[in-house]
């Protein structure tokens, strides 16, 4: 039996999935790591902790499955895009990685919007915002010039981790789309965008395709991880496209709703939808795109709530399903690091409003989940306004899809049917992509047919949907009232 290993690096944890050549999940494991906040708006992670998580994940997967390393025929790594690792001439990190949720580059992003918006959107299909690598590089260039002067190699998260495994420096073209340094029309690094960032194309990795082979596990990495030396490793790509792939969305018109560190609503289409409120990426299926909208702190808000107030998710959820929609007047806005759709405003802050003496932990839990889903409703309404077709069903993906209460809240909030699969984790998508590279699966549709299995279907409650649509009006009014306060310096 041949096995495929996919390893994902999300906002706060790495997940590994071992997949058989028959499309069955053999073993899974999760290892968390820290996000550091050295000052307000800053979100940083340490590359060495990513690699440590990978090593631990692989060893646990081998132990859980009982297979020998020689039976793993290919490995693939993915991660959230936009997270750059600046390295010196020895390929050593110069500083912690600025995570894509970081909002420190608000001044730089604002300047780009004012001075360069038209042509940046023409090349990158996106409006400058703090999530993109370009404004982050400008911040480092202006605030940490000594570090910027030593920059020789710019990695992206999964590419740095893969380099630690293989010693090979490269990235894929979908990852490049998330940097705001790439010309989506010409499919190559943009000289003009690179000049704007103050870097050269020589400081950026060579471009390959996601399923291209990018090297083999080195002797040192084999010692660290337990993998066989010489195990092939493909380039891999970004987490969202692999989650979409792992959910079975491989044809135009299919929709996904993502409950992960960020929340996304994406629709597979045959063309991109460049718009200041939209995020556009190529699909790994040839000729397709997945375009959509995003809320910045989705499961990140839920994790913050857990870490701040204590207890497990199970303990926090206790009784929340018995609280009526609207949490008896308690409302949460999930703007912990600003917000993307529809505001594009890094200055927004999270808030609880409407607190009364009657409110208990279960009310706060429900308010957090409802507030995040309200932000997803913002995302869906934006997609409709732009003119993308929105269907009556979607596949729910991301770690939040495991939560029964949250699934029902989201279905009710959006008013659509939500399907969940046995796994839609991007680590599964990474393993499936490795299977295509090895010829185990013929193409994306074949891999989907063999590996994607529907687990549950959650139907919306029309009465709850009507209640939420009324609450949504208040949710918007609260944003409109508080936004000027957050901009008041």
Protein Blocks (a to p, Z undefined) as FASTA:
>chain_A
ZZdddddddfkbccdddddfkopafbdcddddddddfbghiacddfklmmmmmmmmmmmm
mmmnopafklpmbdcddddehiacdddfkopafbdcddfkbcklmmmmmmmmmmmmmmmm
mmnopacdfkbmklmmmmmmmmmmmlmmmpmbdcdfklmmmmmmnopacddfklmmmnop
acfklopacfklmmmnopafklpccdddfklcfbdcdfklmmmnopaehiacdebpafkl
mmmmmnopabghiacddddfbdcdddddfbdcddfkbccdddfbghiacdddddfblmlm
mmmmmmmngpafklmmgoklmpcghiloiacdfkfnopfdfnlpakbccddehiafklcf
klmmmmmmmmmmmmmmmmmmmmmmnopacdfbdcdedjklmpmklmmmmmmmnopacddd
fblcfklmmmmmmmmmnomamblmlmmmmmmccfbdcdddfklmmmmmmmmmmmmmmmmm
mmmmmmmZZ
